[in-house]
Amino acid sequence: MSSLISISSTLLYTAFVLYLIATIFFNATIRDKRTAIKTKKNTASKIGITLTIIGFISQLGYFITRWMASGHAPVSNLFEVFTFFGMCMVLAFIIIYFIYKLNVLGLFALPIAMIMIAYASMFPTEIAPLVPSLQSHWLYIHVTTVGLAQGILAISFVVGLIYLIRQIDQSARSKRTTWLEIVLYTLFLFVGFIVITTAFNLADYNATFEYTEQNTRITTEYHLPAIAGPKEGTLLTEGVMQPWFEAPGWMQGEEAGRKFNTVIWSVITGTIIYGLVRLIARKRIGAAIQPILKNTKPDLLDEINYRAVAIGFPVFTLGGLIFASIWAQIAWDRFWGWDPKEVWALITWFFYAAYLHLRLSRGWHGERSAWLAVVGFSIIMFNLIVVNLVLAGLHSYA
């Protein structure tokens, strides 16, 4: 088993590196240089997509070997869910690339998939036995179908983001440029979480707190310095930073203080990284990226945006509602119970149903459609992160 886990980890790391190298080659295909030759660009794009496919095969090998090591589909915790999400994003990108041959999509889709994989690696990677409610074949059917749907819908976000950066006038500050910059800034917060968590993991930082919740004395470990400590918590570890303040009392749930502290550190680190990039670029991030997208066709981006939602929506309906309801009936003797995860899955479904309605019936094309794709992805990420980590419910096992 240990050898399979080691092989699995190596394959995932290999996939990440190959995606990174592929991104560099896709970047070479869109550089506007007078000396650039079309043949060289074609070669770079072929190398880029070949490396992407090899990386996907490597990540698929990670998925299979981890399944063999654990005895169940590796989609039962946040590490496994986010790595699978990243893999589905790459699969959707590969399929769409061969249909539309859009090189710039690789320059955006692969880095976001890498952020998801790196984000996943910040969570515990140990293989643990499944809780009773997860010991069902519906785990594979429901979660993998939802993950595939979210990966496809994530491509609509990527294309929508490219469209907005390409089309929004960056010559003057406006509400549109501000909202676009907020979206880009949010991506930096994910990077901040990865950077700060990696740094303190390498430093082997650990601080133990003890606190009372519902008349039970609980011990929790912080792996980042405690800016926000647990409510009425006591620091047991000597020689580490004292918390500046306590987590708000309304933040309930297991280890709410530690999670709130992680959010604070992610915001601080992401903001610093964003500020440094802004300082180097001397302009908004959107304005800095826009010139490399000037040869991209907006109509093509709009078409891909729509087709990704048109494919992803029915897949999500199948996995997120139908399969989920069947599994809930088997596991909990009811097909619907207003659990936070169920509620947000329904909100996601209604949003993308509204997207298709507005596009097909009201003619919401172009920029409006792109903004909807961005908002839809935000709802997906809220469901994956906040609902899993903050809101207590039957799905909090993740």
C-alpha positions as CSV (number, residue, x, y, z in Angstrom):
1,M,0.0,0.0,0.0
2,S,2.8,2.5,0.9
3,S,4.4,1.9,-2.5
4,L,1.2,2.6,-4.3
5,I,0.7,5.8,-2.3
6,S,4.3,6.9,-3.2
7,I,3.7,6.1,-6.9
8,S,0.4,8.0,-6.8
9,S,2.0,11.1,-5.2
10,T,4.8,11.0,-7.8
11,L,2.4,10.8,-10.7
12,L,0.4,13.8,-9.4
13,Y,3.6,15.8,-9.0
14,T,4.7,14.8,-12.5
15,A,1.3,15.9,-13.9
16,F,1.6,19.3,-12.2
17,V,5.1,19.9,-13.6
18,L,4.0,18.9,-17.1
19,Y,1.0,21.3,-16.9
20,L,3.4,24.0,-15.9
21,I,5.8,23.3,-18.9
22,A,2.8,23.1,-21.2
23,T,1.6,26.5,-20.1
24,I,5.0,27.9,-21.1
25,F,4.6,26.5,-24.6
26,F,1.1,27.9,-24.9
27,N,2.4,31.2,-23.9
28,A,4.9,31.0,-26.7
29,T,2.1,30.7,-29.2
30,I,0.5,34.0,-28.5
31,R,3.5,36.3,-28.1
32,D,3.2,39.1,-30.7
33,K,6.8,39.2,-32.0
34,R,7.8,40.5,-35.4
35,T,10.3,37.6,-35.8
36,A,7.8,35.0,-34.8
37,I,7.1,32.4,-37.6
38,K,3.8,30.6,-37.9
39,T,5.5,27.2,-38.1
40,K,7.2,27.8,-34.8
41,K,3.9,28.7,-33.2
42,N,2.3,25.6,-34.5
43,T,5.2,23.6,-33.1
44,A,4.8,25.2,-29.7
45,S,1.1,24.5,-29.6
46,K,1.6,20.9,-30.6
47,I,4.2,20.5,-27.8
48,G,1.9,22.2,-25.4
49,I,-1.1,20.0,-26.0
50,T,1.1,16.9,-26.1
51,L,2.5,17.7,-22.7
52,T,-1.0,18.4,-21.4
53,I,-2.2,15.0,-22.6
54,I,0.8,13.3,-21.0
55,G,0.2,15.2,-17.8
56,F,-3.5,14.2,-17.8
57,I,-2.5,10.6,-18.3
58,S,-0.1,10.9,-15.4
59,Q,-2.8,12.4,-13.2
60,L,-5.2,9.7,-14.3
61,G,-2.5,7.2,-13.1
62,Y,-2.5,9.1,-9.7
63,F,-6.2,8.6,-9.5
64,I,-6.1,4.9,-10.3
65,T,-3.2,4.0,-8.0
66,R,-4.7,6.0,-5.1
67,W,-8.0,4.1,-5.7
68,M,-6.0,0.8,-5.6
69,A,-4.3,1.9,-2.4
70,S,-7.4,3.0,-0.6
71,G,-9.9,0.5,-1.9
72,H,-12.4,3.2,-2.8
73,A,-12.7,6.1,-5.3
74,P,-10.4,8.9,-4.2
75,V,-13.1,11.6,-3.9
76,S,-13.9,11.4,-0.2
77,N,-11.9,14.4,1.2
78,L,-11.0,17.9,0.1
79,F,-7.5,16.8,-1.2
80,E,-9.0,14.1,-3.4
81,V,-12.0,16.3,-4.5
82,F,-9.9,19.2,-5.6
83,T,-7.3,17.1,-7.4
84,F,-10.2,15.3,-9.2
85,F,-11.7,18.7,-10.0
86,G,-8.4,19.9,-11.5
87,M,-8.2,16.7,-13.6
88,C,-11.7,17.2,-14.9
89,M,-10.8,20.8,-15.9
90,V,-7.8,19.6,-17.9
91,L,-9.9,16.9,-19.6
92,A,-12.5,19.5,-20.6
93,F,-9.8,21.8,-21.8
94,I,-8.2,19.0,-24.0
95,I,-11.6,18.2,-25.6
96,I,-12.4,21.8,-26.3
97,Y,-8.9,22.5,-27.6
98,F,-9.2,19.8,-30.3
99,I,-12.5,21.3,-31.3
100,Y,-11.5,25.0,-31.5
101,K,-7.7,25.0,-31.5
102,L,-7.6,28.0,-29.2
103,N,-4.1,28.2,-27.7
104,V,-4.8,31.1,-25.4
105,L,-7.3,28.8,-23.5
106,G,-4.3,26.7,-22.4
107,L,-2.6,29.8,-21.0
108,F,-5.5,30.4,-18.6
109,A,-7.1,27.0,-18.1
110,L,-3.9,25.1,-17.1
111,P,-2.7,27.6,-14.5
112,I,-6.2,27.6,-12.8
113,A,-6.2,23.8,-12.8
114,M,-2.7,23.9,-11.3
115,I,-4.0,26.3,-8.6
116,M,-6.7,23.8,-7.8
117,I,-4.2,20.9,-7.5
118,A,-1.8,23.0,-5.4
119,Y,-4.7,24.1,-3.2
120,A,-5.7,20.5,-2.7
121,S,-2.2,19.6,-1.6
122,M,-2.6,22.0,1.4
123,F,-5.2,19.7,2.9
124,P,-4.4,16.4,4.7
125,T,-3.4,13.7,2.1
126,E,-3.7,10.7,4.3
127,I,-6.0,7.8,3.2
128,A,-8.6,7.2,5.9
129,P,-11.5,4.7,6.1
130,L,-14.8,5.8,4.7
131,V,-17.5,6.9,7.2
132,P,-20.6,4.6,6.9
133,S,-22.7,7.0,4.8
134,L,-19.9,7.0,2.1
135,Q,-19.6,3.2,1.9
136,S,-21.6,3.0,-1.3
137,H,-21.1,2.7,-5.0
138,W,-23.0,5.9,-5.3
139,L,-19.9,7.7,-4.0
140,Y,-18.2,6.9,-7.3
141,I,-21.3,7.7,-9.4
142,H,-22.4,10.9,-7.7
143,V,-19.2,12.6,-6.8
144,T,-17.3,11.8,-10.0
145,T,-20.3,13.0,-12.1
146,V,-20.5,16.3,-10.2
147,G,-16.7,16.7,-10.5
148,L,-16.8,16.2,-14.2
149,A,-19.7,18.7,-14.5
150,Q,-17.8,21.3,-12.4
151,G,-14.7,20.8,-14.5
152,I,-16.7,21.5,-17.7
153,L,-18.4,24.6,-16.1
154,A,-15.0,25.8,-15.0
155,I,-14.0,26.1,-18.6
156,S,-16.9,28.5,-19.1
157,F,-15.4,30.6,-16.3
158,V,-12.0,30.5,-17.9
159,V,-13.3,31.6,-21.3
160,G,-15.6,34.2,-19.7
161,L,-12.6,35.7,-17.9
162,I,-10.6,35.8,-21.1
163,Y,-13.5,37.5,-22.8
164,L,-13.8,40.2,-20.1
165,I,-10.1,40.9,-20.0
166,R,-10.2,41.1,-23.8
167,Q,-13.2,43.3,-24.2
168,I,-13.4,45.7,-21.2
169,D,-11.9,49.1,-21.8
170,Q,-8.9,49.3,-19.5
171,S,-8.0,52.9,-20.4
172,A,-10.0,54.3,-17.5
173,R,-11.2,53.0,-14.2
174,S,-14.9,52.0,-14.1
175,K,-17.2,49.6,-12.3
176,R,-16.5,47.0,-14.9
177,T,-12.7,47.2,-14.5
178,T,-13.1,47.2,-10.7
179,W,-15.2,44.1,-10.7
180,L,-12.9,42.4,-13.1
181,E,-9.9,43.3,-10.9
182,I,-11.7,41.8,-7.9
183,V,-12.1,38.5,-9.7
184,L,-8.4,38.4,-10.6
185,Y,-7.5,39.5,-7.0
186,T,-9.5,36.5,-5.7
187,L,-7.3,34.1,-7.7
188,F,-4.3,35.7,-5.9
189,L,-5.9,34.8,-2.6
190,F,-5.8,31.1,-3.6
191,V,-2.1,31.6,-4.4
192,G,-1.6,33.3,-1.1
193,F,-3.1,30.3,0.8
194,I,-0.8,27.9,-1.1
195,V,2.3,30.0,-0.5
196,I,1.8,30.7,3.2
197,T,0.7,27.1,4.0
198,T,3.6,25.7,2.2
199,A,6.1,28.0,3.9
200,F,4.9,27.1,7.5
201,N,4.6,23.4,6.6
202,L,8.3,23.5,5.6
203,A,9.0,25.2,8.8
204,D,7.0,22.5,10.7
205,Y,5.1,25.1,12.6
206,N,2.6,23.8,15.2
207,A,0.7,25.5,18.0
208,T,-1.8,23.6,20.2
209,F,-4.9,25.2,21.6
210,E,-7.6,23.9,24.0
211,Y,-11.1,25.3,24.1
212,T,-14.6,24.3,25.2
213,E,-17.5,23.8,22.8
214,Q,-20.9,22.4,23.9
215,N,-19.5,21.5,27.3
216,T,-16.7,19.4,25.7
217,R,-13.0,20.2,26.0
218,I,-11.4,20.2,22.6
219,T,-7.8,20.3,21.5
220,T,-6.9,21.8,18.1
221,E,-3.6,22.3,16.3
222,Y,-2.7,25.4,14.3
223,H,-0.2,25.1,11.5
224,L,-0.1,28.9,10.9
225,P,0.7,31.5,13.6
226,A,-2.6,32.3,15.4
227,I,-3.8,35.8,14.5
228,A,-7.3,34.6,15.5
229,G,-7.4,32.0,18.3
230,P,-10.3,29.8,19.2
231,K,-13.1,31.4,21.2
232,E,-12.1,31.3,24.9
233,G,-9.1,29.1,23.9
234,T,-5.9,28.5,25.9
235,L,-2.6,28.2,24.1
236,L,-0.7,25.1,25.3
237,T,2.4,25.4,23.1
238,E,5.3,27.6,24.5
239,G,7.5,29.9,22.4
240,V,4.9,30.6,19.6
241,M,3.0,33.7,18.7
242,Q,0.1,34.6,21.0
243,P,-3.2,35.2,19.1
244,W,-4.1,38.8,18.5
245,F,-7.8,38.2,19.1
246,E,-10.4,35.4,19.3
247,A,-12.5,34.1,16.5
248,P,-16.1,35.6,16.6
249,G,-18.5,33.7,18.8
250,W,-21.0,33.2,16.0
251,M,-18.5,31.1,14.1
252,Q,-19.6,27.6,15.2
253,G,-18.4,24.2,14.1
254,E,-15.4,22.1,14.4
255,E,-12.1,24.1,14.5
256,A,-13.9,27.3,13.3
257,G,-11.1,29.5,14.8
258,R,-8.3,27.6,13.0
259,K,-10.2,27.9,9.7
260,F,-10.9,31.6,10.3
261,N,-7.2,32.1,11.0
262,T,-6.3,30.4,7.7
263,V,-8.6,32.7,5.8
264,I,-6.9,35.7,7.4
265,W,-3.4,34.5,6.4
266,S,-4.6,33.7,2.9
267,V,-6.0,37.3,2.5
268,I,-2.8,38.9,3.9
269,T,-0.4,36.8,1.8
270,G,-2.6,37.0,-1.4
271,T,-2.9,40.8,-1.0
272,I,0.9,41.1,-0.7
273,I,1.5,39.0,-3.8
274,Y,-1.1,40.9,-5.7
275,G,0.4,44.2,-4.6
276,L,3.9,43.1,-5.7
277,V,2.6,42.1,-9.1
278,R,0.7,45.4,-9.5
279,L,3.9,47.2,-8.4
280,I,6.0,45.4,-11.1
281,A,3.3,45.8,-13.8
282,R,2.5,49.4,-12.8
283,K,-1.1,48.9,-13.9
284,R,-4.1,46.8,-13.1
285,I,-3.7,43.1,-13.7
286,G,-6.4,43.1,-16.3
287,A,-4.7,45.9,-18.2
288,A,-1.4,44.1,-18.1
289,I,-2.9,40.9,-19.6
290,Q,-5.1,42.6,-22.2
291,P,-2.4,43.2,-24.9
292,I,-1.7,39.5,-25.3
293,L,-5.3,38.8,-26.0
294,K,-5.9,41.3,-28.8
295,N,-5.7,38.7,-31.5
296,T,-8.3,36.5,-29.8
297,K,-11.8,36.4,-31.4
298,P,-14.5,37.5,-29.0
299,D,-17.2,35.6,-30.9
300,L,-15.3,32.4,-30.6
301,L,-14.8,32.9,-26.8
302,D,-18.6,33.6,-26.4
303,E,-19.4,30.4,-28.3
304,I,-17.1,28.3,-26.2
305,N,-18.6,29.9,-23.0
306,Y,-22.1,28.9,-24.0
307,R,-21.2,25.3,-25.2
308,A,-19.3,24.6,-21.9
309,V,-22.4,25.5,-20.0
310,A,-24.7,23.7,-22.4
311,I,-22.7,20.5,-21.8
312,G,-21.9,21.0,-18.1
313,F,-25.4,21.8,-17.0
314,P,-27.1,18.5,-17.9
315,V,-24.1,16.6,-16.5
316,F,-24.5,18.6,-13.2
317,T,-28.2,17.9,-13.2
318,L,-27.6,14.2,-13.5
319,G,-24.8,14.1,-10.8
320,G,-25.7,16.9,-8.5
321,L,-29.5,16.4,-8.2
322,I,-30.6,13.1,-9.6
323,F,-27.8,10.8,-8.4
324,A,-27.4,12.8,-5.2
325,S,-31.1,12.4,-4.4
326,I,-30.9,8.6,-5.0
327,W,-27.9,8.3,-2.7
328,A,-29.5,10.5,0.0
329,Q,-32.5,8.2,0.0
330,I,-30.3,5.1,0.4
331,A,-28.0,6.7,3.1
332,W,-30.4,8.8,5.1
333,D,-33.9,7.5,4.1
334,R,-34.9,10.8,2.5
335,F,-34.0,12.2,-0.9
336,W,-33.9,15.9,0.3
337,G,-33.2,17.4,3.7
338,W,-32.2,21.0,3.2
339,D,-28.6,20.3,4.2
340,P,-26.3,23.2,3.3
341,K,-24.6,21.2,0.6
342,E,-27.9,20.2,-0.9
343,V,-29.2,23.8,-0.8
344,W,-26.1,25.2,-2.6
345,A,-26.2,22.4,-5.2
346,L,-29.8,23.5,-5.9
347,I,-28.7,27.2,-6.0
348,T,-26.0,26.2,-8.5
349,W,-28.5,24.3,-10.6
350,F,-31.0,27.3,-10.7
351,F,-28.2,29.7,-11.6
352,Y,-27.0,27.8,-14.6
353,A,-30.6,27.2,-15.6
354,A,-31.1,30.9,-15.5
355,Y,-27.9,31.4,-17.5
356,L,-29.3,29.2,-20.3
357,H,-32.7,30.9,-20.2
358,L,-31.3,34.4,-20.3
359,R,-29.0,33.5,-23.2
360,L,-31.5,31.6,-25.3
361,S,-34.6,33.6,-24.6
362,R,-33.3,37.1,-23.7
363,G,-30.3,37.3,-25.9
364,W,-27.7,37.7,-23.2
365,H,-24.6,37.1,-25.3
366,G,-21.1,38.5,-25.1
367,E,-20.1,40.4,-21.9
368,R,-23.3,39.6,-20.0
369,S,-22.8,35.9,-20.7
370,A,-19.2,36.1,-19.6
371,W,-20.1,37.8,-16.3
372,L,-22.7,35.1,-15.6
373,A,-20.0,32.4,-16.2
374,V,-17.8,34.1,-13.7
375,V,-20.6,34.3,-11.1
376,G,-21.5,30.7,-11.7
377,F,-17.9,29.6,-11.0
378,S,-17.9,31.7,-7.8
379,I,-21.0,29.7,-6.6
380,I,-19.3,26.4,-7.4
381,M,-16.2,27.5,-5.4
382,F,-18.4,28.6,-2.5
383,N,-20.0,25.2,-2.5
384,L,-16.6,23.4,-2.6
385,I,-14.9,25.5,0.0
386,V,-17.2,27.4,2.4
387,V,-19.9,24.8,2.6
388,N,-17.4,22.0,3.2
389,L,-15.2,23.9,5.6
390,V,-17.5,26.4,7.4
391,L,-21.1,25.4,7.3
392,A,-22.0,22.4,9.5
393,G,-24.0,19.7,7.9
394,L,-24.2,16.1,6.9
395,H,-21.6,16.7,4.1
396,S,-19.0,18.2,6.6
397,Y,-17.0,15.0,6.4
398,A,-15.1,16.6,3.5
